[in-house]
Amino acid sequence: MGTTDKKLIAVVGATGQQGGAVVHALRAGNQFKARALTRNPAKHRELADEVVEADLNRPETLKPAFAGAHGVFLVTNFQEHGAEELKQATAAVRAAKDAGVKHLVWSTLPDVEAISKGKLHVPHFTGKANVDRVVKEAGFANHTFVIAPFYYQNLLDPLAPQKQADGSVGWALPLDPNVRCVHIGDITELGNIVAGAFAHPDEVGNGEYLPLVGDFMSFNEIVDTLNRQGHEFSFKQVPTEAFAASFPGAAEAAETFRYFEAYTYLGSDSSDRIALANKVAGRQPTKFSTWARLNFPVQMLK
Ligand SMILES: NC(=O)c1ccc[n+]([C@@H]2O[C@H](COP(=O)([O-])OP(=O)(O)OC[C@H]3O[C@@H](n4cnc5c(N)ncnc54)[C@H](OP(=O)(O)O)[C@@H]3O)[C@@H](O)[C@H]2O)c1
């Protein structure tokens, strides 16, 4: 198929981890043309077949960014100062619909408020779940939800092992390390699922939820895996209250760990959804031990 015959997919967040993975998978798969969206197209000319400006805070940039696209991958960035995910995503969904987009893939997360019956508040999860309704009601020919896991990459940044008061290097978190509760994975592999969703709209284009999960682990299992590879990391469970006051954003991080411990990252048994995601991706995601052997830097070894 020549480039001109291929359907075009516009990718929000293309310079970031999730969108970057999607651009990579689309280009590798060769079935679709990729349009990378960024606030700074001049800085990222080589990123994809097309590189176009889009700013989720400037809705007027979005319709031209989506013009002519068959599909859109949408992610919002909670960490970005001032990001209002519902407002940003709603503007993007409307612009995509107006531009005639057929298939929208939204990167969502579980609704912690609903799962915990209002007891736990994790805005970077629930804020994304609140967008699901907007996507469902927009009336696209196809729509799909993907769920990013706890990135393996978080363990390098921002959750890299730290020097502890007792002299060891490792983690001090408000989480029972014995509880297997973290759905975790290599975020660079999210693109395989997203590209697979665009390629299989009949199978997963009717509001299916597709989580990327490479492993399901306790923190002890994470630490043991690394230590079997030659590291000597420690883990200490610390009280939630002390941790929550220790740095800006720590209170939400503490609440997130409480949620993981009580309900798991995905909030429910998701084995059917995980199997479907792996089916459309056409491969099994990389296990933590394999990823760590290749990616946990040697200088972290004692
Ligand atoms: N870390 C985890 O374990 C985890 C797990 C699940 C979900 N998440 C979620 O993942 C999201 C972040 O995705 P990521 O990791 O791919 O981010 P990232 O690598 O930090 O990159 C951020 C991306 O967001 C784009 N962006 C920021 N503000 C924008 C705006 N106003 N308009 C358009 N684009 C904008 C940036 O594009 P330009 O700068 O090029 O414009 C960049 O591509 C967060 O919402 C987080 O809650 C994280």
The ligand as a MOL file (V3000), in Angstrom:
LIG
                    3D

  0  0  0     0  0            999 V3000
M  V30 BEGIN CTAB
M  V30 COUNTS 48 52 0 0 0
M  V30 BEGIN ATOM
M  V30 1 N 3.4610 7.2540 34.9980 0
M  V30 2 C 2.5160 6.3350 35.0650 0
M  V30 3 O 2.7040 5.2550 35.6510 0
M  V30 4 C 1.1790 6.5850 34.4180 0
M  V30 5 C 0.2750 5.5100 34.3650 0
M  V30 6 C -0.9520 5.6990 33.7190 0
M  V30 7 C -1.2570 6.9450 33.1820 0
M  V30 8 N -0.3590 7.9780 33.2780 0 CHG=1
M  V30 9 C -0.7710 9.2540 32.7040 0
M  V30 10 O -0.0060 9.5240 31.5620 0
M  V30 11 C -0.1840 10.9090 31.2460 0
M  V30 12 C 1.1130 11.4290 30.6870 0
M  V30 13 O 1.4290 10.7260 29.5060 0
M  V30 14 P 2.9610 10.4760 29.1130 0
M  V30 15 O 3.5990 9.6770 30.1920 0
M  V30 16 O 2.9800 9.9660 27.7290 0 CHG=-1
M  V30 17 O 3.5190 11.9830 29.2130 0
M  V30 18 P 4.9740 12.5690 29.0000 0
M  V30 19 O 5.9180 11.5450 28.4900 0
M  V30 20 O 5.3100 13.3270 30.2400 0
M  V30 21 O 4.7100 13.6510 27.8500 0
M  V30 22 C 3.7290 14.6410 27.9860 0
M  V30 23 C 3.0970 14.8500 26.6340 0
M  V30 24 O 1.9460 15.6830 26.8060 0
M  V30 25 C 1.9510 16.6480 25.7850 0
M  V30 26 N 1.2230 17.8200 26.2580 0
M  V30 27 C 1.3090 18.3970 27.4750 0
M  V30 28 N 0.4790 19.4700 27.5510 0
M  V30 29 C -0.1400 19.5470 26.3450 0
M  V30 30 C -1.1070 20.4380 25.8070 0
M  V30 31 N -1.5820 21.4730 26.5050 0
M  V30 32 N -1.5310 20.2250 24.5420 0
M  V30 33 C -1.0390 19.1980 23.8140 0
M  V30 34 N -0.1340 18.3180 24.2620 0
M  V30 35 C 0.3200 18.4950 25.5190 0
M  V30 36 C 3.4180 16.9310 25.5090 0
M  V30 37 O 3.5460 17.4000 24.1850 0
M  V30 38 P 4.3940 18.7020 23.7180 0
M  V30 39 O 5.1820 19.1720 24.9180 0
M  V30 40 O 5.2600 18.1930 22.6100 0
M  V30 41 O 3.3490 19.6700 23.2750 0
M  V30 42 C 4.0300 15.5260 25.6500 0
M  V30 43 O 3.9640 14.8160 24.4360 0
M  V30 44 C -0.5780 11.6050 32.5480 0
M  V30 45 O -1.8860 12.1270 32.4210 0
M  V30 46 C -0.5340 10.4750 33.5800 0
M  V30 47 O -1.5590 10.6310 34.5510 0
M  V30 48 C 0.8550 7.8180 33.8560 0
M  V30 END ATOM
M  V30 BEGIN BOND
M  V30 1 1 1 2
M  V30 2 2 2 3
M  V30 3 1 2 4
M  V30 4 1 4 5
M  V30 5 2 4 48
M  V30 6 2 5 6
M  V30 7 1 6 7
M  V30 8 2 7 8
M  V30 9 1 8 9
M  V30 10 1 8 48
M  V30 11 1 9 10
M  V30 12 1 9 46
M  V30 13 1 10 11
M  V30 14 1 11 12
M  V30 15 1 11 44
M  V30 16 1 12 13
M  V30 17 1 13 14
M  V30 18 2 14 15
M  V30 19 1 14 16
M  V30 20 1 14 17
M  V30 21 1 17 18
M  V30 22 2 18 19
M  V30 23 1 18 20
M  V30 24 1 18 21
M  V30 25 1 21 22
M  V30 26 1 22 23
M  V30 27 1 23 24
M  V30 28 1 23 42
M  V30 29 1 24 25
M  V30 30 1 25 26
M  V30 31 1 25 36
M  V30 32 1 26 27
M  V30 33 1 26 35
M  V30 34 2 27 28
M  V30 35 1 28 29
M  V30 36 1 29 30
M  V30 37 2 29 35
M  V30 38 1 30 31
M  V30 39 2 30 32
M  V30 40 1 32 33
M  V30 41 2 33 34
M  V30 42 1 34 35
M  V30 43 1 36 37
M  V30 44 1 36 42
M  V30 45 1 37 38
M  V30 46 2 38 39
M  V30 47 1 38 40
M  V30 48 1 38 41
M  V30 49 1 42 43
M  V30 50 1 44 45
M  V30 51 1 44 46
M  V30 52 1 46 47
M  V30 END BOND
M  V30 END CTAB
M  END
